[in-house]
Each structure stands twice: as C-alpha cells, then as structure tokens.
C-alpha cells in the first residue's frame, strides 16, 4: 500500500498565502521556527522571563491578529 506523506507546514502556509493573497505567514513561520522546534541552543531555564520578550510577544501577537483577521475575512467571503 502506498501512503502519500503529509504536506509540510511551510508548503501549506505558502498554499494558503497564494490562494488568499494574505501574505506574512511564511515569513513569521521561518522567523520563529527556531524557537518553536526544540534545539539545544534555544532552551531557556525560564521562557518569557525578560521584559523585552514580553514586549516583543505583545507586538507579534498584534501583528498575527491583523493577518489572521484578513485571512478569516477572505475565507468567510469564499463561503
């Protein structure tokens, strides 16, 4: 039996960007891939422990919220 492999995350993100015209997700995925996937160099004893990390997270969540809003608006129009 032949089983097709799942598409990679970056492939799905690129496909969604291409289909909807909402850009910015693949760049964010590439930027944060190092922190999302476990590498010994990215380990921290206490994650999100600095004020700078919290402020950056706040900005990134705001940015992601705008992109997700655009994406959901285009998706709802398709339905």
PDB file of N, CA, C and O in Angstrom:
ATOM      1  N   UNK A   1       0.845  -1.174   0.000  1.00  0.00           N
ATOM      2  CA  UNK A   1       0.000   0.000   0.000  1.00  0.00           C
ATOM      3  C   UNK A   1       0.895   1.243   0.000  1.00  0.00           C
ATOM      4  O   UNK A   1       1.863   1.319   0.757  1.00  0.00           O
ATOM      5  N   UNK A   2       0.572   2.186  -0.830  1.00  0.00           N
ATOM      6  CA  UNK A   2       1.328   3.436  -0.903  1.00  0.00           C
ATOM      7  C   UNK A   2       0.555   4.511  -0.149  1.00  0.00           C
ATOM      8  O   UNK A   2      -0.632   4.729  -0.393  1.00  0.00           O
ATOM      9  N   UNK A   3       1.245   5.176   0.766  1.00  0.00           N
ATOM     10  CA  UNK A   3       0.628   6.242   1.549  1.00  0.00           C
ATOM     11  C   UNK A   3       1.333   7.550   1.218  1.00  0.00           C
ATOM     12  O   UNK A   3       2.552   7.664   1.344  1.00  0.00           O
ATOM     13  N   UNK A   4       0.555   8.526   0.797  1.00  0.00           N
ATOM     14  CA  UNK A   4       1.123   9.838   0.478  1.00  0.00           C
ATOM     15  C   UNK A   4       1.519  10.536   1.773  1.00  0.00           C
ATOM     16  O   UNK A   4       0.755  10.511   2.738  1.00  0.00           O
ATOM     17  N   UNK A   5       2.682  11.153   1.816  1.00  0.00           N
ATOM     18  CA  UNK A   5       3.076  11.878   3.029  1.00  0.00           C
ATOM     19  C   UNK A   5       2.266  13.165   3.183  1.00  0.00           C
ATOM     20  O   UNK A   5       1.750  13.717   2.211  1.00  0.00           O
ATOM     21  N   UNK A   6       2.171  13.618   4.410  1.00  0.00           N
ATOM     22  CA  UNK A   6       1.506  14.898   4.659  1.00  0.00           C
ATOM     23  C   UNK A   6       2.342  16.028   4.071  1.00  0.00           C
ATOM     24  O   UNK A   6       3.564  15.925   3.971  1.00  0.00           O
ATOM     25  N   UNK A   7       1.669  17.103   3.685  1.00  0.00           N
ATOM     26  CA  UNK A   7       2.391  18.278   3.215  1.00  0.00           C
ATOM     27  C   UNK A   7       3.086  18.937   4.404  1.00  0.00           C
ATOM     28  O   UNK A   7       2.591  18.880   5.529  1.00  0.00           O
ATOM     29  N   UNK A   8       4.217  19.551   4.152  1.00  0.00           N
ATOM     30  CA  UNK A   8       4.934  20.233   5.230  1.00  0.00           C
ATOM     31  C   UNK A   8       4.178  21.494   5.638  1.00  0.00           C
ATOM     32  O   UNK A   8       3.344  22.001   4.887  1.00  0.00           O
ATOM     33  N   UNK A   9       4.476  21.992   6.830  1.00  0.00           N
ATOM     34  CA  UNK A   9       3.839  23.224   7.306  1.00  0.00           C
ATOM     35  C   UNK A   9       4.111  24.382   6.368  1.00  0.00           C
ATOM     36  O   UNK A   9       3.201  25.147   6.046  1.00  0.00           O
ATOM     37  N   UNK A  10       5.357  24.522   5.924  1.00  0.00           N
ATOM     38  CA  UNK A  10       5.697  25.643   5.046  1.00  0.00           C
ATOM     39  C   UNK A  10       4.968  25.540   3.704  1.00  0.00           C
ATOM     40  O   UNK A  10       4.612  26.561   3.115  1.00  0.00           O
ATOM     41  N   UNK A  11       4.746  24.331   3.222  1.00  0.00           N
ATOM     42  CA  UNK A  11       4.014  24.147   1.969  1.00  0.00           C
ATOM     43  C   UNK A  11       2.551  24.577   2.127  1.00  0.00           C
ATOM     44  O   UNK A  11       2.006  25.256   1.257  1.00  0.00           O
ATOM     45  N   UNK A  12       1.930  24.190   3.215  1.00  0.00           N
ATOM     46  CA  UNK A  12       0.535  24.555   3.462  1.00  0.00           C
ATOM     47  C   UNK A  12       0.402  26.063   3.649  1.00  0.00           C
ATOM     48  O   UNK A  12      -0.529  26.677   3.128  1.00  0.00           O
ATOM     49  N   UNK A  13       1.337  26.659   4.395  1.00  0.00           N
ATOM     50  CA  UNK A  13       1.301  28.107   4.606  1.00  0.00           C
ATOM     51  C   UNK A  13       1.451  28.839   3.277  1.00  0.00           C
ATOM     52  O   UNK A  13       0.729  29.802   3.022  1.00  0.00           O
ATOM     53  N   UNK A  14       2.369  28.402   2.436  1.00  0.00           N
ATOM     54  CA  UNK A  14       2.565  29.023   1.115  1.00  0.00           C
ATOM     55  C   UNK A  14       1.317  28.873   0.253  1.00  0.00           C
ATOM     56  O   UNK A  14       0.940  29.801  -0.463  1.00  0.00           O
ATOM     57  N   UNK A  15       0.682  27.720   0.317  1.00  0.00           N
ATOM     58  CA  UNK A  15      -0.538  27.478  -0.448  1.00  0.00           C
ATOM     59  C   UNK A  15      -1.659  28.414   0.000  1.00  0.00           C
ATOM     60  O   UNK A  15      -2.358  28.993  -0.831  1.00  0.00           O
ATOM     61  N   UNK A  16      -1.828  28.559   1.300  1.00  0.00           N
ATOM     62  CA  UNK A  16      -2.863  29.456   1.826  1.00  0.00           C
ATOM     63  C   UNK A  16      -2.575  30.891   1.416  1.00  0.00           C
ATOM     64  O   UNK A  16      -3.489  31.619   1.027  1.00  0.00           O
ATOM     65  N   UNK A  17      -1.314  31.308   1.500  1.00  0.00           N
ATOM     66  CA  UNK A  17      -0.956  32.667   1.082  1.00  0.00           C
ATOM     67  C   UNK A  17      -1.261  32.894  -0.397  1.00  0.00           C
ATOM     68  O   UNK A  17      -1.796  33.934  -0.782  1.00  0.00           O
ATOM     69  N   UNK A  18      -0.918  31.916  -1.205  1.00  0.00           N
ATOM     70  CA  UNK A  18      -1.131  32.047  -2.647  1.00  0.00           C
ATOM     71  C   UNK A  18      -2.624  32.077  -2.990  1.00  0.00           C
ATOM     72  O   UNK A  18      -3.047  32.833  -3.865  1.00  0.00           O
ATOM     73  N   UNK A  19      -3.418  31.255  -2.299  1.00  0.00           N
ATOM     74  CA  UNK A  19      -4.852  31.180  -2.593  1.00  0.00           C
ATOM     75  C   UNK A  19      -5.616  32.409  -2.113  1.00  0.00           C
ATOM     76  O   UNK A  19      -6.588  32.824  -2.744  1.00  0.00           O
ATOM     77  N   UNK A  20      -5.177  32.995  -0.992  1.00  0.00           N
ATOM     78  CA  UNK A  20      -5.929  34.110  -0.415  1.00  0.00           C
ATOM     79  C   UNK A  20      -5.326  35.466  -0.715  1.00  0.00           C
ATOM     80  O   UNK A  20      -6.032  36.474  -0.677  1.00  0.00           O
ATOM     81  N   UNK A  21      -4.029  35.515  -1.015  1.00  0.00           N
ATOM     82  CA  UNK A  21      -3.365  36.796  -1.228  1.00  0.00           C
ATOM     83  C   UNK A  21      -2.943  37.471   0.063  1.00  0.00           C
ATOM     84  O   UNK A  21      -2.379  38.565   0.033  1.00  0.00           O
ATOM     85  N   UNK A  22      -3.209  36.828   1.208  1.00  0.00           N
ATOM     86  CA  UNK A  22      -2.786  37.369   2.500  1.00  0.00           C
ATOM     87  C   UNK A  22      -1.374  36.892   2.757  1.00  0.00           C
ATOM     88  O   UNK A  22      -1.136  35.695   2.919  1.00  0.00           O
ATOM     89  N   UNK A  23      -0.432  37.826   2.795  1.00  0.00           N
ATOM     90  CA  UNK A  23       0.971  37.472   2.943  1.00  0.00           C
ATOM     91  C   UNK A  23       1.436  37.711   4.378  1.00  0.00           C
ATOM     92  O   UNK A  23       0.769  38.393   5.156  1.00  0.00           O
ATOM     93  N   UNK A  24       2.574  37.146   4.708  1.00  0.00           N
ATOM     94  CA  UNK A  24       3.178  37.401   6.004  1.00  0.00           C
ATOM     95  C   UNK A  24       3.300  36.179   6.890  1.00  0.00           C
ATOM     96  O   UNK A  24       4.072  36.192   7.849  1.00  0.00           O
ATOM     97  N   UNK A  25       2.554  35.116   6.592  1.00  0.00           N
ATOM     98  CA  UNK A  25       2.594  33.931   7.445  1.00  0.00           C
ATOM     99  C   UNK A  25       3.867  33.115   7.247  1.00  0.00           C
ATOM    100  O   UNK A  25       4.439  32.620   8.217  1.00  0.00           O
ATOM    101  N   UNK A  26       4.315  32.971   6.009  1.00  0.00           N
ATOM    102  CA  UNK A  26       5.517  32.158   5.785  1.00  0.00           C
ATOM    103  C   UNK A  26       6.748  32.825   6.377  1.00  0.00           C
ATOM    104  O   UNK A  26       7.639  32.143   6.883  1.00  0.00           O
ATOM    105  N   UNK A  27       6.806  34.141   6.320  1.00  0.00           N
ATOM    106  CA  UNK A  27       7.918  34.862   6.934  1.00  0.00           C
ATOM    107  C   UNK A  27       7.938  34.675   8.435  1.00  0.00           C
ATOM    108  O   UNK A  27       8.997  34.464   9.027  1.00  0.00           O
ATOM    109  N   UNK A  28       6.768  34.751   9.055  1.00  0.00           N
ATOM    110  CA  UNK A  28       6.675  34.549  10.508  1.00  0.00           C
ATOM    111  C   UNK A  28       7.044  33.117  10.871  1.00  0.00           C
ATOM    112  O   UNK A  28       7.729  32.884  11.867  1.00  0.00           O
ATOM    113  N   UNK A  29       6.600  32.167  10.075  1.00  0.00           N
ATOM    114  CA  UNK A  29       6.936  30.769  10.357  1.00  0.00           C
ATOM    115  C   UNK A  29       8.445  30.557  10.288  1.00  0.00           C
ATOM    116  O   UNK A  29       9.025  29.891  11.145  1.00  0.00           O
ATOM    117  N   UNK A  30       9.075  31.129   9.261  1.00  0.00           N
ATOM    118  CA  UNK A  30      10.530  30.995   9.127  1.00  0.00           C
ATOM    119  C   UNK A  30      11.268  31.669  10.282  1.00  0.00           C
ATOM    120  O   UNK A  30      12.263  31.142  10.778  1.00  0.00           O
ATOM    121  N   UNK A  31      10.779  32.837  10.708  1.00  0.00           N
ATOM    122  CA  UNK A  31      11.426  33.567  11.800  1.00  0.00           C
ATOM    123  C   UNK A  31      11.353  32.810  13.123  1.00  0.00           C
ATOM    124  O   UNK A  31      12.314  32.807  13.893  1.00  0.00           O
ATOM    125  N   UNK A  32      10.218  32.171  13.385  1.00  0.00           N
ATOM    126  CA  UNK A  32      10.004  31.549  14.690  1.00  0.00           C
ATOM    127  C   UNK A  32      10.215  30.045  14.708  1.00  0.00           C
ATOM    128  O   UNK A  32      10.052  29.415  15.753  1.00  0.00           O
ATOM    129  N   UNK A  33      10.569  29.463  13.587  1.00  0.00           N
ATOM    130  CA  UNK A  33      10.794  28.022  13.526  1.00  0.00           C
ATOM    131  C   UNK A  33      11.869  27.572  14.513  1.00  0.00           C
ATOM    132  O   UNK A  33      11.757  26.503  15.113  1.00  0.00           O
ATOM    133  N   UNK A  34      12.900  28.382  14.676  1.00  0.00           N
ATOM    134  CA  UNK A  34      13.991  28.048  15.599  1.00  0.00           C
ATOM    135  C   UNK A  34      13.490  27.935  17.037  1.00  0.00           C
ATOM    136  O   UNK A  34      13.974  27.099  17.800  1.00  0.00           O
ATOM    137  N   UNK A  35      12.521  28.776  17.408  1.00  0.00           N
ATOM    138  CA  UNK A  35      12.016  28.767  18.781  1.00  0.00           C
ATOM    139  C   UNK A  35      10.904  27.748  18.984  1.00  0.00           C
ATOM    140  O   UNK A  35      10.728  27.227  20.086  1.00  0.00           O
ATOM    141  N   UNK A  36      10.157  27.467  17.932  1.00  0.00           N
ATOM    142  CA  UNK A  36       9.049  26.520  18.047  1.00  0.00           C
ATOM    143  C   UNK A  36       9.569  25.089  18.136  1.00  0.00           C
ATOM    144  O   UNK A  36       9.076  24.291  18.934  1.00  0.00           O
ATOM    145  N   UNK A  37      10.566  24.768  17.314  1.00  0.00           N
ATOM    146  CA  UNK A  37      11.136  23.424  17.333  1.00  0.00           C
ATOM    147  C   UNK A  37      12.286  23.388  18.321  1.00  0.00           C
ATOM    148  O   UNK A  37      13.062  24.339  18.417  1.00  0.00           O
ATOM    149  N   UNK A  38      12.392  22.312  19.038  1.00  0.00           N
ATOM    150  CA  UNK A  38      13.366  22.227  20.113  1.00  0.00           C
ATOM    151  C   UNK A  38      14.778  22.014  19.594  1.00  0.00           C
ATOM    152  O   UNK A  38      15.074  21.019  18.932  1.00  0.00           O
ATOM    153  N   UNK A  39      15.635  22.964  19.906  1.00  0.00           N
ATOM    154  CA  UNK A  39      17.064  22.865  19.643  1.00  0.00           C
ATOM    155  C   UNK A  39      17.775  23.185  20.960  1.00  0.00           C
ATOM    156  O   UNK A  39      17.307  24.026  21.728  1.00  0.00           O
ATOM    157  N   UNK A  40      18.878  22.535  21.218  1.00  0.00           N
ATOM    158  CA  UNK A  40      19.591  22.751  22.472  1.00  0.00           C
ATOM    159  C   UNK A  40      19.966  24.221  22.660  1.00  0.00           C
ATOM    160  O   UNK A  40      19.935  24.721  23.785  1.00  0.00           O
ATOM    161  N   UNK A  41      20.316  24.917  21.587  1.00  0.00           N
ATOM    162  CA  UNK A  41      20.738  26.317  21.693  1.00  0.00           C
ATOM    163  C   UNK A  41      19.596  27.261  22.072  1.00  0.00           C
ATOM    164  O   UNK A  41      19.841  28.357  22.577  1.00  0.00           O
ATOM    165  N   UNK A  42      18.356  26.844  21.832  1.00  0.00           N
ATOM    166  CA  UNK A  42      17.223  27.737  22.122  1.00  0.00           C
ATOM    167  C   UNK A  42      16.569  27.440  23.469  1.00  0.00           C
ATOM    168  O   UNK A  42      15.593  28.099  23.828  1.00  0.00           O
ATOM    169  N   UNK A  43      17.067  26.489  24.206  1.00  0.00           N
ATOM    170  CA  UNK A  43      16.486  26.174  25.515  1.00  0.00           C
ATOM    171  C   UNK A  43      16.719  27.298  26.492  1.00  0.00           C
ATOM    172  O   UNK A  43      17.779  27.924  26.499  1.00  0.00           O
ATOM    173  N   UNK A  44      15.728  27.549  27.313  1.00  0.00           N
ATOM    174  CA  UNK A  44      15.848  28.550  28.363  1.00  0.00           C
ATOM    175  C   UNK A  44      15.377  27.931  29.673  1.00  0.00           C
ATOM    176  O   UNK A  44      14.511  27.056  29.686  1.00  0.00           O
ATOM    177  N   UNK A  45      15.951  28.390  30.757  1.00  0.00           N
ATOM    178  CA  UNK A  45      15.500  27.891  32.052  1.00  0.00           C
ATOM    179  C   UNK A  45      14.101  28.405  32.338  1.00  0.00           C
ATOM    180  O   UNK A  45      13.226  27.644  32.750  1.00  0.00           O
ATOM    181  N   UNK A  46      13.889  29.697  32.119  1.00  0.00           N
ATOM    182  CA  UNK A  46      12.568  30.293  32.334  1.00  0.00           C
ATOM    183  C   UNK A  46      12.160  31.054  31.078  1.00  0.00           C
ATOM    184  O   UNK A  46      12.565  32.204  30.905  1.00  0.00           O
ATOM    185  N   UNK A  47      11.370  30.442  30.200  1.00  0.00           N
ATOM    186  CA  UNK A  47      10.963  31.147  28.987  1.00  0.00           C
ATOM    187  C   UNK A  47      10.111  32.377  29.303  1.00  0.00           C
ATOM    188  O   UNK A  47       9.414  32.414  30.316  1.00  0.00           O
ATOM    189  N   UNK A  48      10.171  33.363  28.443  1.00  0.00           N
ATOM    190  CA  UNK A  48       9.421  34.614  28.588  1.00  0.00           C
ATOM    191  C   UNK A  48       9.727  35.292  29.921  1.00  0.00           C
ATOM    192  O   UNK A  48       8.826  35.829  30.566  1.00  0.00           O
ATOM    193  N   UNK A  49      10.981  35.270  30.332  1.00  0.00           N
ATOM    194  CA  UNK A  49      11.337  35.826  31.630  1.00  0.00           C
ATOM    195  C   UNK A  49      11.773  37.285  31.559  1.00  0.00           C
ATOM    196  O   UNK A  49      11.825  37.952  32.592  1.00  0.00           O
ATOM    197  N   UNK A  50      12.085  37.794  30.386  1.00  0.00           N
ATOM    198  CA  UNK A  50      12.547  39.180  30.316  1.00  0.00           C
ATOM    199  C   UNK A  50      11.431  40.100  29.831  1.00  0.00           C
ATOM    200  O   UNK A  50      10.506  39.669  29.141  1.00  0.00           O
ATOM    201  N   UNK A  51      11.533  41.354  30.199  1.00  0.00           N
ATOM    202  CA  UNK A  51      10.550  42.358  29.790  1.00  0.00           C
ATOM    203  C   UNK A  51      10.569  42.512  28.276  1.00  0.00           C
ATOM    204  O   UNK A  51       9.517  42.672  27.656  1.00  0.00           O
ATOM    205  N   UNK A  52      11.748  42.467  27.678  1.00  0.00           N
ATOM    206  CA  UNK A  52      11.872  42.606  26.228  1.00  0.00           C
ATOM    207  C   UNK A  52      11.103  41.496  25.508  1.00  0.00           C
ATOM    208  O   UNK A  52      10.415  41.764  24.523  1.00  0.00           O
ATOM    209  N   UNK A  53      11.213  40.257  25.987  1.00  0.00           N
ATOM    210  CA  UNK A  53      10.490  39.142  25.367  1.00  0.00           C
ATOM    211  C   UNK A  53       8.992  39.357  25.438  1.00  0.00           C
ATOM    212  O   UNK A  53       8.282  39.080  24.471  1.00  0.00           O
ATOM    213  N   UNK A  54       8.499  39.845  26.563  1.00  0.00           N
ATOM    214  CA  UNK A  54       7.061  40.082  26.724  1.00  0.00           C
ATOM    215  C   UNK A  54       6.595  41.185  25.782  1.00  0.00           C
ATOM    216  O   UNK A  54       5.522  41.077  25.190  1.00  0.00           O
ATOM    217  N   UNK A  55       7.390  42.248  25.635  1.00  0.00           N
ATOM    218  CA  UNK A  55       7.011  43.340  24.732  1.00  0.00           C
ATOM    219  C   UNK A  55       7.037  42.893  23.279  1.00  0.00           C
ATOM    220  O   UNK A  55       6.160  43.265  22.500  1.00  0.00           O
ATOM    221  N   UNK A  56       8.036  42.097  22.908  1.00  0.00           N
ATOM    222  CA  UNK A  56       8.104  41.582  21.543  1.00  0.00           C
ATOM    223  C   UNK A  56       6.922  40.655  21.273  1.00  0.00           C
ATOM    224  O   UNK A  56       6.311  40.720  20.207  1.00  0.00           O
ATOM    225  N   UNK A  57       6.599  39.793  22.237  1.00  0.00           N
ATOM    226  CA  UNK A  57       5.457  38.882  22.084  1.00  0.00           C
ATOM    227  C   UNK A  57       4.166  39.670  21.889  1.00  0.00           C
ATOM    228  O   UNK A  57       3.335  39.303  21.057  1.00  0.00           O
ATOM    229  N   UNK A  58       3.992  40.751  22.650  1.00  0.00           N
ATOM    230  CA  UNK A  58       2.792  41.581  22.524  1.00  0.00           C
ATOM    231  C   UNK A  58       2.678  42.151  21.108  1.00  0.00           C
ATOM    232  O   UNK A  58       1.598  42.133  20.519  1.00  0.00           O
ATOM    233  N   UNK A  59       3.784  42.655  20.563  1.00  0.00           N
ATOM    234  CA  UNK A  59       3.792  43.196  19.200  1.00  0.00           C
ATOM    235  C   UNK A  59       3.499  42.099  18.178  1.00  0.00           C
ATOM    236  O   UNK A  59       2.709  42.300  17.256  1.00  0.00           O
ATOM    237  N   UNK A  60       4.135  40.943  18.342  1.00  0.00           N
ATOM    238  CA  UNK A  60       3.956  39.855  17.379  1.00  0.00           C
ATOM    239  C   UNK A  60       2.522  39.324  17.400  1.00  0.00           C
ATOM    240  O   UNK A  60       1.977  38.976  16.353  1.00  0.00           O
ATOM    241  N   UNK A  61       1.920  39.259  18.562  1.00  0.00           N
ATOM    242  CA  UNK A  61       0.523  38.802  18.654  1.00  0.00           C
ATOM    243  C   UNK A  61      -0.391  39.794  17.944  1.00  0.00           C
ATOM    244  O   UNK A  61      -1.333  39.395  17.259  1.00  0.00           O
ATOM    245  N   UNK A  62      -0.112  41.089  18.108  1.00  0.00           N
ATOM    246  CA  UNK A  62      -0.902  42.114  17.422  1.00  0.00           C
ATOM    247  C   UNK A  62      -0.787  41.952  15.906  1.00  0.00           C
ATOM    248  O   UNK A  62      -1.783  42.025  15.187  1.00  0.00           O
ATOM    249  N   UNK A  63       0.431  41.732  15.434  1.00  0.00           N
ATOM    250  CA  UNK A  63       0.691  41.547  14.009  1.00  0.00           C
ATOM    251  C   UNK A  63      -0.004  40.290  13.488  1.00  0.00           C
ATOM    252  O   UNK A  63      -0.615  40.316  12.419  1.00  0.00           O
ATOM    253  N   UNK A  64       0.086  39.207  14.229  1.00  0.00           N
ATOM    254  CA  UNK A  64      -0.570  37.953  13.841  1.00  0.00           C
ATOM    255  C   UNK A  64      -2.087  38.114  13.832  1.00  0.00           C
ATOM    256  O   UNK A  64      -2.770  37.561  12.970  1.00  0.00           O
ATOM    257  N   UNK A  65      -2.602  38.860  14.779  1.00  0.00           N
ATOM    258  CA  UNK A  65      -4.053  39.082  14.848  1.00  0.00           C
ATOM    259  C   UNK A  65      -4.554  39.804  13.603  1.00  0.00           C
ATOM    260  O   UNK A  65      -5.619  39.478  13.080  1.00  0.00           O
ATOM    261  N   UNK A  66      -3.792  40.781  13.128  1.00  0.00           N
ATOM    262  CA  UNK A  66      -4.169  41.513  11.911  1.00  0.00           C
ATOM    263  C   UNK A  66      -4.170  40.560  10.706  1.00  0.00           C
ATOM    264  O   UNK A  66      -5.118  40.552   9.922  1.00  0.00           O
ATOM    265  N   UNK A  67      -3.110  39.762  10.563  1.00  0.00           N
ATOM    266  CA  UNK A  67      -3.032  38.812   9.442  1.00  0.00           C
ATOM    267  C   UNK A  67      -4.143  37.767   9.516  1.00  0.00           C
ATOM    268  O   UNK A  67      -4.745  37.428   8.497  1.00  0.00           O
ATOM    269  N   UNK A  68      -4.415  37.259  10.711  1.00  0.00           N
ATOM    270  CA  UNK A  68      -5.483  36.257  10.868  1.00  0.00           C
ATOM    271  C   UNK A  68      -6.847  36.866  10.556  1.00  0.00           C
ATOM    272  O   UNK A  68      -7.704  36.203   9.972  1.00  0.00           O
ATOM    273  N   UNK A  69      -7.050  38.118  10.941  1.00  0.00           N
ATOM    274  CA  UNK A  69      -8.310  38.805  10.623  1.00  0.00           C
ATOM    275  C   UNK A  69      -8.520  38.914   9.120  1.00  0.00           C
ATOM    276  O   UNK A  69      -9.616  38.669   8.615  1.00  0.00           O
ATOM    277  N   UNK A  70      -7.455  39.287   8.411  1.00  0.00           N
ATOM    278  CA  UNK A  70      -7.519  39.357   6.940  1.00  0.00           C
ATOM    279  C   UNK A  70      -7.841  37.999   6.335  1.00  0.00           C
ATOM    280  O   UNK A  70      -8.693  37.881   5.455  1.00  0.00           O
ATOM    281  N   UNK A  71      -7.149  36.983   6.820  1.00  0.00           N
ATOM    282  CA  UNK A  71      -7.325  35.632   6.300  1.00  0.00           C
ATOM    283  C   UNK A  71      -8.750  35.135   6.546  1.00  0.00           C
ATOM    284  O   UNK A  71      -9.376  34.578   5.643  1.00  0.00           O
ATOM    285  N   UNK A  72      -9.257  35.329   7.742  1.00  0.00           N
ATOM    286  CA  UNK A  72     -10.616  34.875   8.057  1.00  0.00           C
ATOM    287  C   UNK A  72     -11.664  35.645   7.268  1.00  0.00           C
ATOM    288  O   UNK A  72     -12.669  35.069   6.851  1.00  0.00           O
ATOM    289  N   UNK A  73     -11.445  36.927   7.059  1.00  0.00           N
ATOM    290  CA  UNK A  73     -12.377  37.722   6.248  1.00  0.00           C
ATOM    291  C   UNK A  73     -12.440  37.176   4.824  1.00  0.00           C
ATOM    292  O   UNK A  73     -13.529  37.025   4.269  1.00  0.00           O
ATOM    293  N   UNK A  74     -11.300  36.882   4.233  1.00  0.00           N
ATOM    294  CA  UNK A  74     -11.300  36.319   2.870  1.00  0.00           C
ATOM    295  C   UNK A  74     -11.924  34.931   2.850  1.00  0.00           C
ATOM    296  O   UNK A  74     -12.601  34.576   1.885  1.00  0.00           O
ATOM    297  N   UNK A  75     -11.710  34.143   3.892  1.00  0.00           N
ATOM    298  CA  UNK A  75     -12.293  32.804   3.953  1.00  0.00           C
ATOM    299  C   UNK A  75     -13.816  32.885   4.053  1.00  0.00           C
ATOM    300  O   UNK A  75     -14.525  32.129   3.388  1.00  0.00           O
ATOM    301  N   UNK A  76     -14.313  33.789   4.871  1.00  0.00           N
ATOM    302  CA  UNK A  76     -15.759  33.931   5.029  1.00  0.00           C
ATOM    303  C   UNK A  76     -16.409  34.377   3.711  1.00  0.00           C
ATOM    304  O   UNK A  76     -17.520  33.958   3.386  1.00  0.00           O
ATOM    305  N   UNK A  77     -15.710  35.224   2.963  1.00  0.00           N
ATOM    306  CA  UNK A  77     -16.255  35.668   1.663  1.00  0.00           C
ATOM    307  C   UNK A  77     -16.322  34.520   0.672  1.00  0.00           C
ATOM    308  O   UNK A  77     -17.169  34.527  -0.222  1.00  0.00           O
ATOM    309  N   UNK A  78     -15.429  33.514   0.817  1.00  0.00           N
ATOM    310  CA  UNK A  78     -15.453  32.362  -0.088  1.00  0.00           C
ATOM    311  C   UNK A  78     -16.661  31.459   0.167  1.00  0.00           C
ATOM    312  O   UNK A  78     -17.154  30.795  -0.745  1.00  0.00           O
ATOM    313  N   UNK A  79     -17.123  31.442   1.396  1.00  0.00           N
ATOM    314  CA  UNK A  79     -18.214  30.522   1.777  1.00  0.00           C
ATOM    315  C   UNK A  79     -19.525  31.006   1.278  1.00  0.00           C
ATOM    316  O   UNK A  79     -20.548  30.360   1.505  1.00  0.00           O
TER     317      UNK A  79
END
